[in-house]
Amino acid sequence: MGKLLNILTLVGLVYFVYWLFKRKLKQRQFAKQGIIIQQQGMRPITLFSIVMVSLYAGYMLWYLFQAE
């Protein structure tokens, strides 16, 4: 399960970087057209950190209950 968690973490990180890069390019494209998009809600890194902490907490709980 530890190896699977590492792979999922890596896939999530790669997808997050791809999404962030795509989002930044789209914002620059809109800025060239004169459209300014204000950021609303939580920042993307905050959402990613919440997902990662939840994933590791779930893994710790799973490991704790499997040890019995």
N, C-alpha and C positions, 0 to 999 in steps of 0.2 A: 504494500500500500504506500510505503514511503517513496518508492520510485515513481509510482503513478502520480503522487502529489507533486513531485518535482517536475514531471512532464507537464502536468496541468498548469502549474505555476509559470513555467517557461512559455507555454502556449498563450496563457493569459497576458503575460508581460509583452510578448511580441505583438499580439493583437491590440493591446492598449497603445503601444508606441505607434503602430500603423494608424489607428483611429485618431490619435492625437495629431500626428503629422498631416493626415488628410483634412482634419478639422482646421488646422492652422493655415493650410494652403487655401481652403475655401474662404476663410475669413480674410486673407490677404486679397483674394480675387474680388470679394465683395467690397473691400476697402478701396481698391482701384476704381470700382464703379461708383464710389461715393456712398455706399450703403454701410453703415456702422451697426454691427450687432453687439448689443450689450450682453454681458454674461449674466445669466440668471441662475439661481439655485446654487448647489454645491459645485466646487471646482472638480474637474475630472480626476485629479490625483487623490482627492478626498474620497471619491466614490471607489476608486481602485483600492485604496488602503482599507476601506471598510470591507470590501469583498475579500481581500487577502486575509485580514484578521478573522473574518467569519470562516473562511476555508480552513485556516490552521486551528481555530477553536473546535470546529467540527471534527477535524482529524484527531485532536487531542482527546475529545470525548469518545470517539470511536475506539481509539487505542486503550483508553481507560476501561471501557466496558468489555473489550475483547480480552483484557488481561485476566479477568475473573475465571 
